[in-house]
Amino acid sequence: MEQSDKIVITGIGVVSGLGVGKDAFWENAIAGKTAITKKSEWDLEGIGTQYFGSCSFSMKNYFEKVSVPPPLRYSQLALLGCKLALDDADVSTENLAADRVGLIMNTNFGASDAVERYLGSLFRRGAAGVSPMLFTKTVNNCALGDTARMFNLKGPSSMLVGEDSVCYGLDLLRDKRADVMVCGGFDETRSIFVRPYAKQGHLLPVQSGLTLSESLTNIDDTGKIILGEASAFVVLERLEHAQQRGSTIYAEVAGAATRCDHVGNHLIFERTPDDLRSTMTDALRDGHCSYQEVGLVVGTSCLPWQIASYELPALREIWSDENILYTTIKGKIGETFGGSSVTSLAVGALSLTHQIVPGTGFSAQHFKESNHVVLPENASNYSLINDRSCAIVNTSHIGGNITSVVLRRL
C-alpha cells in the first residue's frame, strides 16, 4: 500500500461514565476504575435496582451557545462526542474545506425520546396540541443535522442504525471522496429499553452488600448483561493529509470487515465463535496484516460468560500457538449500543499509542483455561507485546451485525 493511501486516526472524543474527553476516559480506564454503579431511580416502574454504566455531562461546560429549544439528550451526546474528537484533532472548517470533511454516525435507539414525547402529546391533546418543533426532532437524522450545522461539516454524511460508522468512513477516504471523516456512535439508554431486559431476566442481579466483582463470583452470569450509555467519535484522515497538518497520529486503520452473525438477530450478546473468527480473518486480510502481527484484541463482550463462550474460542482457534492480550471496555461502562464500537476503537488506538492495555475489570478466576490468551484483570499497566504492531477491535450490533477493525501502530 502506498504511504499516501493509508488512513489514520488523528482525533478521539469519548463521553462516558469513565470521563468526558479522551484524557479523563483513558486515565480512569488504565487506573482500573469503573463507571458501573447500582441505579434504582428510573422513569418507569418494575425495573428495580440494576447495575448501570451511567454517564453525566453538561453542555454548558463545552459549548458557549446552546440553541433554543436545546437539542434533546440523544443529540447532545452526538454533539459533544463529535466536538471532543474535532478539538483533539484540531480540525475546523476555518482551516479545512468544509465540503471535504464528512460525518458518519451510528445509533441504535436514536430519537426514541422525541418520538415518545410526540406521540404522548398527540394522544393526549390531539394534533393541535403537538409542538411542530418537537416533530422535527423525531427522526434520527436530527442528530446528524444538529452536528453537521454546528461544526459546518459539508462533506459526505450519513446516519446509520446498528452498523459501524468507521467502516463507511474508511471506504469514503479510500475512494478519496473526502480528506477527513468524523465517525462515531451514541445512544441514550432510557428506562423504556432497560425494562424489557429486566423483565426477561437478562440483567445481572444486584446482591445486597456485594460489589460488582463480588456478585460475579457468587452467581452464574450466563445470559446476563449490564447496560450503559456513551458517545464516542474518531477523526479519520488520509496519512498524507494528516502529515501535512502536523497532526498527532494514534494509529492506522489498516482494515475492516463486517458480516451478519447468523444467530445474533435477537439478543446482542448471543453470538457464534465461527462467525467472529471469519470476520476477524477477513479484516486481517483487508488490512494486509498477518495474525502474528496482532498483540491485542479489544472485545465486544460485556460479562465473563460471553467472553468465555464467544470470543475466547474464536481467538484460540486463530492464535492457537501465539500469546495475545484480550480486553473489553464494556466490563467498566456496560453495553452502550451505538456508542460501543468507537469507544472500543478508542481503547485499541490508545493502547497502541501508550503501549498499555487496560484491564477487563473482572478477575481471571471468572474464565476457563485461556490457553495462549491473556486476560488482564482489574489493574493497570499491562504492557502491550512489544514486537506486535497491530490490534483488532470487535463490535456486535443489535440485529446481528459484527465488525472487526484492524489497527496498526505507525
TORKOL-4160 file (C-alpha; in steps of 0.2 Angstrom, whole numbers, padded with zeros to 4 digits, m for minus):
410
<pt num="1" X="0000" Y="0000" Z="0000"/>
<pt num="2" X="0006" Y="0017" Z="m0004"/>
<pt num="3" X="0010" Y="0028" Z="0011"/>
<pt num="4" X="m0002" Y="0041" Z="0004"/>
<pt num="5" X="m0016" Y="0028" Z="0004"/>
<pt num="6" X="m0015" Y="0024" Z="0022"/>
<pt num="7" X="m0030" Y="0030" Z="0034"/>
<pt num="8" X="m0026" Y="0036" Z="0051"/>
<pt num="9" X="m0034" Y="0041" Z="0067"/>
<pt num="10" X="m0030" Y="0059" Z="0072"/>
<pt num="11" X="m0043" Y="0063" Z="0085"/>
<pt num="12" X="m0053" Y="0054" Z="0099"/>
<pt num="13" X="m0068" Y="0060" Z="0108"/>
<pt num="14" X="m0077" Y="0050" Z="0122"/>
<pt num="15" X="m0092" Y="0054" Z="0133"/>
<pt num="16" X="m0094" Y="0040" Z="0146"/>
<pt num="17" X="m0095" Y="0036" Z="0164"/>
<pt num="18" X="m0076" Y="0035" Z="0165"/>
<pt num="19" X="m0075" Y="0053" Z="0160"/>
<pt num="20" X="m0079" Y="0066" Z="0147"/>
<pt num="21" X="m0064" Y="0068" Z="0135"/>
<pt num="22" X="m0050" Y="0056" Z="0129"/>
<pt num="23" X="m0038" Y="0060" Z="0143"/>
<pt num="24" X="m0050" Y="0058" Z="0158"/>
<pt num="25" X="m0058" Y="0042" Z="0149"/>
<pt num="26" X="m0040" Y="0034" Z="0147"/>
<pt num="27" X="m0033" Y="0039" Z="0164"/>
<pt num="28" X="m0048" Y="0031" Z="0173"/>
<pt num="29" X="m0048" Y="0015" Z="0161"/>
<pt num="30" X="m0030" Y="0011" Z="0165"/>
<pt num="31" X="m0032" Y="0015" Z="0183"/>
<pt num="32" X="m0044" Y="0001" Z="0184"/>
<pt num="33" X="m0059" Y="0012" Z="0188"/>
<pt num="34" X="m0077" Y="0008" Z="0184"/>
<pt num="35" X="m0092" Y="0018" Z="0179"/>
<pt num="36" X="m0104" Y="0004" Z="0183"/>
<pt num="37" X="m0115" Y="0009" Z="0198"/>
<pt num="38" X="m0131" Y="0002" Z="0206"/>
<pt num="39" X="m0145" Y="0013" Z="0200"/>
<pt num="40" X="m0163" Y="0012" Z="0207"/>
<pt num="41" X="m0171" Y="0028" Z="0201"/>
<pt num="42" X="m0179" Y="0025" Z="0184"/>
<pt num="43" X="m0193" Y="0034" Z="0175"/>
<pt num="44" X="m0203" Y="0018" Z="0174"/>
<pt num="45" X="m0209" Y="0006" Z="0187"/>
<pt num="46" X="m0204" Y="m0013" Z="0188"/>
<pt num="47" X="m0186" Y="m0011" Z="0184"/>
<pt num="48" X="m0179" Y="m0011" Z="0202"/>
<pt num="49" X="m0161" Y="m0008" Z="0206"/>
<pt num="50" X="m0149" Y="m0013" Z="0192"/>
<pt num="51" X="m0131" Y="m0011" Z="0188"/>
<pt num="52" X="m0129" Y="0003" Z="0175"/>
<pt num="53" X="m0115" Y="0012" Z="0167"/>
<pt num="54" X="m0121" Y="0030" Z="0170"/>
<pt num="55" X="m0115" Y="0045" Z="0160"/>
<pt num="56" X="m0117" Y="0063" Z="0165"/>
<pt num="57" X="m0112" Y="0079" Z="0157"/>
<pt num="58" X="m0117" Y="0097" Z="0155"/>
<pt num="59" X="m0117" Y="0105" Z="0138"/>
<pt num="60" X="m0114" Y="0122" Z="0146"/>
<pt num="61" X="m0097" Y="0117" Z="0151"/>
<pt num="62" X="m0092" Y="0113" Z="0132"/>
<pt num="63" X="m0102" Y="0125" Z="0122"/>
<pt num="64" X="m0103" Y="0144" Z="0123"/>
<pt num="65" X="m0120" Y="0144" Z="0115"/>
<pt num="66" X="m0134" Y="0131" Z="0115"/>
<pt num="67" X="m0148" Y="0133" Z="0103"/>
<pt num="68" X="m0166" Y="0136" Z="0109"/>
<pt num="69" X="m0175" Y="0125" Z="0111"/>
<pt num="70" X="m0160" Y="0115" Z="0116"/>
<pt num="71" X="m0156" Y="0098" Z="0107"/>
<pt num="72" X="m0163" Y="0083" Z="0116"/>
<pt num="73" X="m0151" Y="0072" Z="0126"/>
<pt num="74" X="m0148" Y="0059" Z="0112"/>
<pt num="75" X="m0142" Y="0074" Z="0101"/>
<pt num="76" X="m0132" Y="0082" Z="0114"/>
<pt num="77" X="m0122" Y="0065" Z="0116"/>
<pt num="78" X="m0118" Y="0066" Z="0097"/>
<pt num="79" X="m0114" Y="0085" Z="0098"/>
<pt num="80" X="m0102" Y="0083" Z="0112"/>
<pt num="81" X="m0093" Y="0067" Z="0106"/>
<pt num="82" X="m0090" Y="0075" Z="0089"/>
<pt num="83" X="m0084" Y="0091" Z="0097"/>
<pt num="84" X="m0071" Y="0082" Z="0108"/>
<pt num="85" X="m0065" Y="0072" Z="0093"/>
<pt num="86" X="m0063" Y="0088" Z="0082"/>
<pt num="87" X="m0054" Y="0098" Z="0096"/>
<pt num="88" X="m0042" Y="0083" Z="0099"/>
<pt num="89" X="m0038" Y="0083" Z="0080"/>
<pt num="90" X="m0038" Y="0102" Z="0079"/>
<pt num="91" X="m0050" Y="0100" Z="0064"/>
<pt num="92" X="m0060" Y="0115" Z="0059"/>
<pt num="93" X="m0068" Y="0121" Z="0043"/>
<pt num="94" X="m0060" Y="0138" Z="0046"/>
<pt num="95" X="m0044" Y="0129" Z="0041"/>
<pt num="96" X="m0050" Y="0115" Z="0030"/>
<pt num="97" X="m0063" Y="0115" Z="0015"/>
<pt num="98" X="m0080" Y="0111" Z="0023"/>
<pt num="99" X="m0085" Y="0100" Z="0008"/>
<pt num="100" X="m0070" Y="0089" Z="0011"/>
<pt num="101" X="m0074" Y="0085" Z="0030"/>
<pt num="102" X="m0088" Y="0072" Z="0031"/>
<pt num="103" X="m0098" Y="0065" Z="0046"/>
<pt num="104" X="m0105" Y="0047" Z="0048"/>
<pt num="105" X="m0115" Y="0042" Z="0064"/>
<pt num="106" X="m0122" Y="0026" Z="0071"/>
<pt num="107" X="m0136" Y="0024" Z="0083"/>
<pt num="108" X="m0147" Y="0010" Z="0089"/>
<pt num="109" X="m0161" Y="0019" Z="0098"/>
<pt num="110" X="m0159" Y="0037" Z="0090"/>
<pt num="111" X="m0174" Y="0049" Z="0093"/>
<pt num="112" X="m0185" Y="0037" Z="0103"/>
<pt num="113" X="m0187" Y="0050" Z="0117"/>
<pt num="114" X="m0193" Y="0063" Z="0104"/>
<pt num="115" X="m0205" Y="0050" Z="0096"/>
<pt num="116" X="m0212" Y="0045" Z="0113"/>
<pt num="117" X="m0215" Y="0064" Z="0118"/>
<pt num="118" X="m0223" Y="0067" Z="0102"/>
<pt num="119" X="m0235" Y="0053" Z="0102"/>
<pt num="120" X="m0239" Y="0056" Z="0120"/>
<pt num="121" X="m0244" Y="0074" Z="0116"/>
<pt num="122" X="m0254" Y="0068" Z="0101"/>
<pt num="123" X="m0264" Y="0055" Z="0110"/>
<pt num="124" X="m0267" Y="0066" Z="0125"/>
<pt num="125" X="m0271" Y="0083" Z="0116"/>
<pt num="126" X="m0273" Y="0079" Z="0098"/>
<pt num="127" X="m0264" Y="0086" Z="0083"/>
<pt num="128" X="m0267" Y="0104" Z="0088"/>
<pt num="129" X="m0258" Y="0101" Z="0105"/>
<pt num="130" X="m0242" Y="0095" Z="0097"/>
<pt num="131" X="m0227" Y="0106" Z="0095"/>
<pt num="132" X="m0221" Y="0107" Z="0077"/>
<pt num="133" X="m0203" Y="0110" Z="0084"/>
<pt num="134" X="m0204" Y="0093" Z="0093"/>
<pt num="135" X="m0210" Y="0084" Z="0077"/>
<pt num="136" X="m0194" Y="0090" Z="0069"/>
<pt num="137" X="m0184" Y="0080" Z="0082"/>
<pt num="138" X="m0192" Y="0064" Z="0079"/>
<pt num="139" X="m0181" Y="0057" Z="0065"/>
<pt num="140" X="m0164" Y="0050" Z="0069"/>
<pt num="141" X="m0156" Y="0062" Z="0056"/>
<pt num="142" X="m0160" Y="0076" Z="0068"/>
<pt num="143" X="m0144" Y="0072" Z="0077"/>
<pt num="144" X="m0134" Y="0072" Z="0061"/>
<pt num="145" X="m0141" Y="0088" Z="0056"/>
<pt num="146" X="m0138" Y="0097" Z="0073"/>
<pt num="147" X="m0120" Y="0091" Z="0072"/>
<pt num="148" X="m0116" Y="0095" Z="0054"/>
<pt num="149" X="m0123" Y="0113" Z="0056"/>
<pt num="150" X="m0114" Y="0116" Z="0072"/>
<pt num="151" X="m0097" Y="0112" Z="0065"/>
<pt num="152" X="m0101" Y="0117" Z="0047"/>
<pt num="153" X="m0097" Y="0099" Z="0040"/>
<pt num="154" X="m0102" Y="0098" Z="0022"/>
<pt num="155" X="m0093" Y="0083" Z="0016"/>
<pt num="156" X="m0101" Y="0065" Z="0014"/>
<pt num="157" X="m0113" Y="0062" Z="0028"/>
<pt num="158" X="m0125" Y="0048" Z="0034"/>
<pt num="159" X="m0134" Y="0042" Z="0049"/>
<pt num="160" X="m0133" Y="0023" Z="0052"/>
<pt num="161" X="m0143" Y="0011" Z="0063"/>
<pt num="162" X="m0134" Y="m0003" Z="0070"/>
<pt num="163" X="m0119" Y="m0003" Z="0059"/>
<pt num="164" X="m0100" Y="0003" Z="0061"/>
<pt num="165" X="m0098" Y="0021" Z="0056"/>
<pt num="166" X="m0079" Y="0018" Z="0054"/>
<pt num="167" X="m0081" Y="0006" Z="0040"/>
<pt num="168" X="m0091" Y="0019" Z="0030"/>
<pt num="169" X="m0078" Y="0032" Z="0034"/>
<pt num="170" X="m0064" Y="0021" Z="0029"/>
<pt num="171" X="m0072" Y="0017" Z="0012"/>
<pt num="172" X="m0075" Y="0035" Z="0008"/>
<pt num="173" X="m0057" Y="0040" Z="0012"/>
<pt num="174" X="m0050" Y="0026" Z="0002"/>
<pt num="175" X="m0061" Y="0032" Z="m0013"/>
<pt num="176" X="m0054" Y="0050" Z="m0010"/>
<pt num="177" X="m0072" Y="0057" Z="m0008"/>
<pt num="178" X="m0066" Y="0067" Z="0007"/>
<pt num="179" X="m0050" Y="0072" Z="0016"/>
<pt num="180" X="m0057" Y="0070" Z="0034"/>
<pt num="181" X="m0071" Y="0059" Z="0040"/>
<pt num="182" X="m0078" Y="0061" Z="0058"/>
<pt num="183" X="m0085" Y="0044" Z="0063"/>
<pt num="184" X="m0094" Y="0040" Z="0079"/>
<pt num="185" X="m0109" Y="0032" Z="0088"/>
<pt num="186" X="m0120" Y="0037" Z="0103"/>
<pt num="187" X="m0136" Y="0031" Z="0112"/>
<pt num="188" X="m0146" Y="0037" Z="0126"/>
<pt num="189" X="m0151" Y="0022" Z="0136"/>
<pt num="190" X="m0168" Y="0025" Z="0143"/>
<pt num="191" X="m0179" Y="0016" Z="0155"/>
<pt num="192" X="m0190" Y="0010" Z="0141"/>
<pt num="193" X="m0176" Y="0000" Z="0134"/>
<pt num="194" X="m0170" Y="m0006" Z="0151"/>
<pt num="195" X="m0187" Y="m0013" Z="0157"/>
<pt num="196" X="m0188" Y="m0027" Z="0144"/>
<pt num="197" X="m0171" Y="m0033" Z="0149"/>
<pt num="198" X="m0176" Y="m0033" Z="0167"/>
<pt num="199" X="m0192" Y="m0042" Z="0164"/>
<pt num="200" X="m0184" Y="m0056" Z="0153"/>
<pt num="201" X="m0171" Y="m0059" Z="0167"/>
<pt num="202" X="m0156" Y="m0053" Z="0156"/>
<pt num="203" X="m0149" Y="m0040" Z="0168"/>
<pt num="204" X="m0136" Y="m0046" Z="0181"/>
<pt num="205" X="m0144" Y="m0047" Z="0198"/>
<pt num="206" X="m0138" Y="m0035" Z="0211"/>
<pt num="207" X="m0134" Y="m0044" Z="0228"/>
<pt num="208" X="m0136" Y="m0033" Z="0243"/>
<pt num="209" X="m0120" Y="m0028" Z="0251"/>
<pt num="210" X="m0109" Y="m0035" Z="0237"/>
<pt num="211" X="m0098" Y="m0026" Z="0225"/>
<pt num="212" X="m0100" Y="m0030" Z="0206"/>
<pt num="213" X="m0084" Y="m0041" Z="0207"/>
<pt num="214" X="m0091" Y="m0050" Z="0222"/>
<pt num="215" X="m0108" Y="m0053" Z="0214"/>
<pt num="216" X="m0099" Y="m0061" Z="0199"/>
<pt num="217" X="m0090" Y="m0073" Z="0210"/>
<pt num="218" X="m0107" Y="m0078" Z="0218"/>
<pt num="219" X="m0119" Y="m0080" Z="0204"/>
<pt num="220" X="m0120" Y="m0088" Z="0186"/>
<pt num="221" X="m0119" Y="m0073" Z="0174"/>
<pt num="222" X="m0124" Y="m0083" Z="0159"/>
<pt num="223" X="m0137" Y="m0074" Z="0148"/>
<pt num="224" X="m0135" Y="m0058" Z="0158"/>
<pt num="225" X="m0129" Y="m0041" Z="0153"/>
<pt num="226" X="m0125" Y="m0024" Z="0160"/>
<pt num="227" X="m0132" Y="m0009" Z="0151"/>
<pt num="228" X="m0124" Y="0009" Z="0150"/>
<pt num="229" X="m0123" Y="0024" Z="0139"/>
<pt num="230" X="m0109" Y="0033" Z="0130"/>
<pt num="231" X="m0104" Y="0043" Z="0114"/>
<pt num="232" X="m0088" Y="0041" Z="0105"/>
<pt num="233" X="m0081" Y="0048" Z="0089"/>
<pt num="234" X="m0064" Y="0047" Z="0080"/>
<pt num="235" X="m0057" Y="0058" Z="0066"/>
<pt num="236" X="m0050" Y="0048" Z="0052"/>
<pt num="237" X="m0040" Y="0056" Z="0038"/>
<pt num="238" X="m0028" Y="0051" Z="0024"/>
<pt num="239" X="m0010" Y="0049" Z="0031"/>
<pt num="240" X="m0003" Y="0062" Z="0019"/>
<pt num="241" X="m0016" Y="0074" Z="0024"/>
<pt num="242" X="m0013" Y="0072" Z="0042"/>
<pt num="243" X="0006" Y="0074" Z="0040"/>
<pt num="244" X="0004" Y="0090" Z="0030"/>
<pt num="245" X="m0007" Y="0097" Z="0045"/>
<pt num="246" X="0006" Y="0090" Z="0058"/>
<pt num="247" X="m0007" Y="0080" Z="0066"/>
<pt num="248" X="m0005" Y="0068" Z="0081"/>
<pt num="249" X="m0007" Y="0051" Z="0074"/>
<pt num="250" X="m0014" Y="0037" Z="0086"/>
<pt num="251" X="m0015" Y="0023" Z="0074"/>
<pt num="252" X="m0018" Y="0017" Z="0056"/>
<pt num="253" X="m0035" Y="0010" Z="0052"/>
<pt num="254" X="m0027" Y="m0004" Z="0041"/>
<pt num="255" X="m0043" Y="m0015" Z="0038"/>
<pt num="256" X="m0060" Y="m0019" Z="0042"/>
<pt num="257" X="m0074" Y="m0032" Z="0039"/>
<pt num="258" X="m0092" Y="m0034" Z="0043"/>
<pt num="259" X="m0104" Y="m0048" Z="0042"/>
<pt num="260" X="m0121" Y="m0054" Z="0050"/>
<pt num="261" X="m0119" Y="m0067" Z="0063"/>
<pt num="262" X="m0132" Y="m0080" Z="0059"/>
<pt num="263" X="m0139" Y="m0082" Z="0077"/>
<pt num="264" X="m0137" Y="m0064" Z="0083"/>
<pt num="265" X="m0153" Y="m0057" Z="0077"/>
<pt num="266" X="m0162" Y="m0055" Z="0094"/>
<pt num="267" X="m0150" Y="m0053" Z="0109"/>
<pt num="268" X="m0134" Y="m0043" Z="0106"/>
<pt num="269" X="m0124" Y="m0054" Z="0117"/>
<pt num="270" X="m0128" Y="m0071" Z="0109"/>
<pt num="271" X="m0116" Y="m0074" Z="0095"/>
<pt num="272" X="m0106" Y="m0088" Z="0087"/>
<pt num="273" X="m0087" Y="m0090" Z="0088"/>
<pt num="274" X="m0086" Y="m0096" Z="0070"/>
<pt num="275" X="m0093" Y="m0080" Z="0063"/>
<pt num="276" X="m0082" Y="m0069" Z="0073"/>
<pt num="277" X="m0067" Y="m0079" Z="0068"/>
<pt num="278" X="m0071" Y="m0077" Z="0050"/>
<pt num="279" X="m0074" Y="m0058" Z="0052"/>
<pt num="280" X="m0058" Y="m0056" Z="0061"/>
<pt num="281" X="m0049" Y="m0066" Z="0047"/>
<pt num="282" X="m0057" Y="m0055" Z="0033"/>
<pt num="283" X="m0052" Y="m0039" Z="0042"/>
<pt num="284" X="m0034" Y="m0046" Z="0044"/>
<pt num="285" X="m0034" Y="m0049" Z="0025"/>
<pt num="286" X="m0041" Y="m0032" Z="0021"/>
<pt num="287" X="m0028" Y="m0024" Z="0031"/>
<pt num="288" X="m0013" Y="m0035" Z="0024"/>
<pt num="289" X="m0009" Y="m0040" Z="0042"/>
<pt num="290" X="m0004" Y="m0057" Z="0047"/>
<pt num="291" X="m0011" Y="m0065" Z="0064"/>
<pt num="292" X="0007" Y="m0065" Z="0070"/>
<pt num="293" X="0007" Y="m0045" Z="0070"/>
<pt num="294" X="m0008" Y="m0044" Z="0082"/>
<pt num="295" X="m0004" Y="m0042" Z="0100"/>
<pt num="296" X="m0021" Y="m0036" Z="0106"/>
<pt num="297" X="m0040" Y="m0039" Z="0104"/>
<pt num="298" X="m0052" Y="m0027" Z="0111"/>
<pt num="299" X="m0068" Y="m0037" Z="0113"/>
<pt num="300" X="m0086" Y="m0034" Z="0111"/>
<pt num="301" X="m0091" Y="m0045" Z="0126"/>
<pt num="302" X="m0099" Y="m0037" Z="0142"/>
<pt num="303" X="m0098" Y="m0051" Z="0155"/>
<pt num="304" X="m0086" Y="m0066" Z="0158"/>
<pt num="305" X="m0099" Y="m0079" Z="0152"/>
<pt num="306" X="m0099" Y="m0070" Z="0135"/>
<pt num="307" X="m0080" Y="m0069" Z="0134"/>
<pt num="308" X="m0078" Y="m0087" Z="0138"/>
<pt num="309" X="m0092" Y="m0094" Z="0127"/>
<pt num="310" X="m0090" Y="m0082" Z="0112"/>
<pt num="311" X="m0074" Y="m0073" Z="0110"/>
<pt num="312" X="m0061" Y="m0084" Z="0118"/>
<pt num="313" X="m0065" Y="m0099" Z="0107"/>
<pt num="314" X="m0063" Y="m0089" Z="0091"/>
<pt num="315" X="m0046" Y="m0081" Z="0097"/>
<pt num="316" X="m0039" Y="m0098" Z="0102"/>
<pt num="317" X="m0043" Y="m0105" Z="0085"/>
<pt num="318" X="m0033" Y="m0091" Z="0076"/>
<pt num="319" X="m0019" Y="m0089" Z="0089"/>
<pt num="320" X="m0018" Y="m0107" Z="0095"/>
<pt num="321" X="0001" Y="m0105" Z="0096"/>
<pt num="322" X="0003" Y="m0087" Z="0100"/>
<pt num="323" X="0002" Y="m0076" Z="0115"/>
<pt num="324" X="m0011" Y="m0062" Z="0113"/>
<pt num="325" X="m0019" Y="m0050" Z="0125"/>
<pt num="326" X="m0038" Y="m0048" Z="0127"/>
<pt num="327" X="m0048" Y="m0034" Z="0135"/>
<pt num="328" X="m0065" Y="m0026" Z="0134"/>
<pt num="329" X="m0070" Y="m0009" Z="0140"/>
<pt num="330" X="m0088" Y="m0015" Z="0142"/>
<pt num="331" X="m0084" Y="m0023" Z="0159"/>
<pt num="332" X="m0081" Y="m0005" Z="0165"/>
<pt num="333" X="m0095" Y="0005" Z="0156"/>
<pt num="334" X="m0108" Y="m0008" Z="0151"/>
<pt num="335" X="m0116" Y="m0012" Z="0134"/>
<pt num="336" X="m0118" Y="0006" Z="0127"/>
<pt num="337" X="m0125" Y="0000" Z="0110"/>
<pt num="338" X="m0122" Y="0014" Z="0097"/>
<pt num="339" X="m0108" Y="0021" Z="0107"/>
<pt num="340" X="m0099" Y="0004" Z="0110"/>
<pt num="341" X="m0090" Y="0002" Z="0093"/>
<pt num="342" X="m0080" Y="0018" Z="0093"/>
<pt num="343" X="m0077" Y="0018" Z="0112"/>
<pt num="344" X="m0069" Y="0001" Z="0110"/>
<pt num="345" X="m0059" Y="0008" Z="0095"/>
<pt num="346" X="m0053" Y="0022" Z="0106"/>
<pt num="347" X="m0046" Y="0009" Z="0118"/>
<pt num="348" X="m0037" Y="0000" Z="0104"/>
<pt num="349" X="m0029" Y="0016" Z="0097"/>
<pt num="350" X="m0024" Y="0022" Z="0114"/>
<pt num="351" X="m0017" Y="0005" Z="0119"/>
<pt num="352" X="m0006" Y="0005" Z="0104"/>
<pt num="353" X="m0001" Y="0024" Z="0107"/>
<pt num="354" X="0004" Y="0021" Z="0125"/>
<pt num="355" X="0009" Y="0003" Z="0124"/>
<pt num="356" X="m0003" Y="m0001" Z="0139"/>
<pt num="357" X="m0018" Y="m0011" Z="0140"/>
<pt num="358" X="m0032" Y="m0008" Z="0152"/>
<pt num="359" X="m0039" Y="m0022" Z="0162"/>
<pt num="360" X="m0056" Y="m0030" Z="0159"/>
<pt num="361" X="m0062" Y="m0026" Z="0176"/>
<pt num="362" X="m0065" Y="m0045" Z="0180"/>
<pt num="363" X="m0055" Y="m0057" Z="0189"/>
<pt num="364" X="m0046" Y="m0071" Z="0180"/>
<pt num="365" X="m0055" Y="m0083" Z="0190"/>
<pt num="366" X="m0071" Y="m0080" Z="0180"/>
<pt num="367" X="m0063" Y="m0088" Z="0165"/>
<pt num="368" X="m0059" Y="m0106" Z="0160"/>
<pt num="369" X="m0041" Y="m0110" Z="0155"/>
<pt num="370" X="m0037" Y="m0097" Z="0142"/>
<pt num="371" X="m0023" Y="m0107" Z="0133"/>
<pt num="372" X="m0012" Y="m0093" Z="0125"/>
<pt num="373" X="m0025" Y="m0079" Z="0128"/>
<pt num="374" X="m0020" Y="m0067" Z="0142"/>
<pt num="375" X="m0035" Y="m0058" Z="0150"/>
<pt num="376" X="m0029" Y="m0043" Z="0160"/>
<pt num="377" X="m0039" Y="m0041" Z="0177"/>
<pt num="378" X="m0045" Y="m0025" Z="0185"/>
<pt num="379" X="m0027" Y="m0017" Z="0186"/>
<pt num="380" X="m0017" Y="m0005" Z="0176"/>
<pt num="381" X="0000" Y="m0006" Z="0166"/>
<pt num="382" X="m0002" Y="m0022" Z="0156"/>
<pt num="383" X="0012" Y="m0019" Z="0143"/>
<pt num="384" X="0007" Y="m0022" Z="0125"/>
<pt num="385" X="0018" Y="m0036" Z="0117"/>
<pt num="386" X="0032" Y="m0026" Z="0110"/>
<pt num="387" X="0035" Y="m0034" Z="0094"/>
<pt num="388" X="0017" Y="m0034" Z="0089"/>
<pt num="389" X="0011" Y="m0018" Z="0079"/>
<pt num="390" X="m0007" Y="m0022" Z="0077"/>
<pt num="391" X="m0023" Y="m0023" Z="0087"/>
<pt num="392" X="m0041" Y="m0030" Z="0082"/>
<pt num="393" X="m0057" Y="m0021" Z="0089"/>
<pt num="394" X="m0073" Y="m0032" Z="0088"/>
<pt num="395" X="m0090" Y="m0025" Z="0089"/>
<pt num="396" X="m0108" Y="m0033" Z="0089"/>
<pt num="397" X="m0124" Y="m0023" Z="0085"/>
<pt num="398" X="m0142" Y="m0026" Z="0088"/>
<pt num="399" X="m0149" Y="m0036" Z="0073"/>
<pt num="400" X="m0134" Y="m0047" Z="0071"/>
<pt num="401" X="m0120" Y="m0037" Z="0063"/>
<pt num="402" X="m0102" Y="m0040" Z="0069"/>
<pt num="403" X="m0087" Y="m0029" Z="0064"/>
<pt num="404" X="m0069" Y="m0031" Z="0066"/>
<pt num="405" X="m0057" Y="m0017" Z="0063"/>
<pt num="406" X="m0038" Y="m0019" Z="0062"/>
<pt num="407" X="m0027" Y="m0005" Z="0069"/>
<pt num="408" X="m0008" Y="m0004" Z="0066"/>
<pt num="409" X="0004" Y="0006" Z="0076"/>
<pt num="410" X="0014" Y="0018" Z="0065"/>
